[in-house]
């Protein structure tokens, strides 16, 4: 019975690189959330604290989640994990 290939473990350098990028993404999402709060508070009418907190949390976490997931996609493609998951795909396409 054939055994599947082992999935390569992430290199420590990739983890360090991700966390370095993630710190920058936290800064980016904080700045974007602050801009969103400023834009909301510029509007006319009564503004509740709950609106400001919800805007900051919603925009901040959405930007942070989206950018960190895209960073993981790019780092995964660069590390070779995607090639290890489907090794025979390129050979099958070449035969056709």
C-alpha positions as CSV (number, residue, x, y, z in Angstrom):
1,X,0.0,0.0,0.0
2,X,1.6,3.3,-1.0
3,X,2.1,5.9,1.7
4,X,1.3,9.6,1.0
5,X,4.2,12.0,1.1
6,X,4.7,14.0,4.3
7,X,3.6,17.6,4.2
8,X,6.7,19.7,4.6
9,X,6.9,21.7,7.9
10,X,7.0,25.5,7.6
11,X,10.5,26.9,7.9
12,X,11.2,29.1,10.9
13,X,12.2,31.9,8.6
14,X,8.7,31.9,7.0
15,X,7.1,32.2,10.4
16,X,9.4,35.1,11.3
17,X,8.6,36.7,8.0
18,X,4.8,36.3,8.5
19,X,4.9,37.8,12.0
20,X,7.0,40.7,10.7
21,X,4.4,41.3,8.0
22,X,1.6,40.8,10.4
23,X,2.9,43.6,12.7
24,X,2.8,45.9,9.7
25,X,-0.7,44.7,8.9
26,X,-1.9,45.5,12.4
27,X,-0.5,49.0,12.0
28,X,-2.3,49.3,8.6
29,X,-5.6,48.1,9.9
30,X,-5.4,50.5,12.9
31,X,-4.8,53.4,10.6
32,X,-7.6,52.4,8.3
33,X,-10.0,52.0,11.2
34,X,-9.0,55.4,12.6
35,X,-9.7,57.0,9.2
36,X,-13.1,55.2,9.1
37,X,-13.9,56.5,12.6
38,X,-13.0,60.0,11.5
39,X,-15.2,59.8,8.5
40,X,-18.1,58.5,10.5
41,X,-17.8,61.2,13.2
42,X,-17.7,64.0,10.5
43,X,-21.3,63.2,9.6
44,X,-24.2,65.2,10.9
45,X,-26.5,64.0,13.6
46,X,-26.0,62.3,16.9
47,X,-23.2,59.7,17.1
48,X,-23.2,57.1,19.8
49,X,-20.1,55.5,21.3
50,X,-21.4,52.1,20.2
51,X,-21.3,53.3,16.6
52,X,-17.7,54.4,16.9
53,X,-16.6,51.2,18.6
54,X,-18.5,49.0,16.1
55,X,-17.0,50.9,13.1
56,X,-13.4,50.7,14.5
57,X,-13.7,47.0,15.4
58,X,-15.5,46.0,12.2
59,X,-13.2,47.8,9.8
60,X,-10.1,47.0,11.7
61,X,-10.7,43.3,12.0
62,X,-12.0,43.0,8.4
63,X,-8.9,44.7,7.0
64,X,-6.6,42.6,9.3
65,X,-8.3,39.3,8.4
66,X,-8.3,40.0,4.6
67,X,-4.7,41.1,4.4
68,X,-3.4,38.4,6.7
69,X,-5.1,35.7,4.7
70,X,-3.7,37.0,1.5
71,X,-0.2,37.1,3.1
72,X,-0.6,33.4,4.1
73,X,-1.6,32.6,0.5
74,X,1.5,34.3,-0.9
75,X,3.8,32.7,1.7
76,X,2.3,29.3,1.1
77,X,2.8,29.5,-2.6
78,X,6.3,30.7,-2.1
79,X,7.2,28.0,0.3
80,X,6.2,25.1,-1.9
81,X,3.4,23.8,0.2
82,X,1.0,24.1,-2.7
83,X,3.3,22.0,-5.0
84,X,3.5,19.3,-2.3
85,X,-0.3,19.1,-2.0
86,X,-0.8,18.3,-5.7
87,X,2.4,16.9,-7.2
88,X,1.0,15.1,-10.2
89,X,-1.2,17.9,-11.6
90,X,1.5,19.4,-13.8
91,X,2.5,16.0,-15.2
92,X,-1.1,15.1,-16.1
93,X,-1.6,18.4,-17.9
94,X,1.6,17.9,-19.9
95,X,0.4,14.4,-21.1
96,X,-2.8,15.9,-22.6
